[in-house]
Amino acid sequence: MSRFFAIAGIAALTASPAFAGSVSLFLQNGNDGGGPFNTTQFQITNTSAPGVALTGFGLTIGDTQYNFDEVYLSAENFAGGNGTQAALLTVGDRNQDSVVTDSFAYSFTNFTPGIIFTGQWDIDNDNGDFNADARTVLFSNGIAPNAVASFSFSDGSSIEYTFPDLPSQDSYTLTIPSPGAAVLLGLALAARRRR
């Protein structure tokens, strides 16, 4: 049975406390037949305040010796919506071919609070079509930077979240609070240190 880790953390925020965009990102690492843990199914839940839609999601690999060989699912889809949501892959490639990139990005339409979007990626080594362990490429790279996820919202806020160093697990749950909540948390911690 997989263990889940809940992490609340933000690296580099671009918003004021008035903004209310937030997300939950669930990652389930698997095997597409090419190697253990080389594919990751991702599930994004918009946990923002009412009326705040998620408009974009991107992910960049910090260790440039690896790439996203493809970003796909047999049918990328939304759950919990009324059928009007749309997702467009704006950066990255859907096919396992010679087109590789260190990042991918989606833009969304009508991705309102409570809705879930599911997709999948495949990570390979730059030296060839060698499957890589996504858990160490994204989370615990040693001296190489970890992956960075970015989110944008209809209220004008955006979040950049650097993946933390964690033990290699099958699954991760990343709870990424609104920029306003993170600012308030930072102020509370600073006040506590002064005491």
Secondary structure by P-SEA (a helix, b strand, c coil): cbbbbbbbbcccccccccccccbbbbbbbbbcccccccbbbbbbbccccccccccbbbbbbcccccccccccccccccccccccbbbbbccccccccccccccccccccccccccccccbbbbbbcccccccccccccccccccccbbbbbbccccbbbbbcccccccccbbbbbcccaaaaaaaaaaaaaaaac
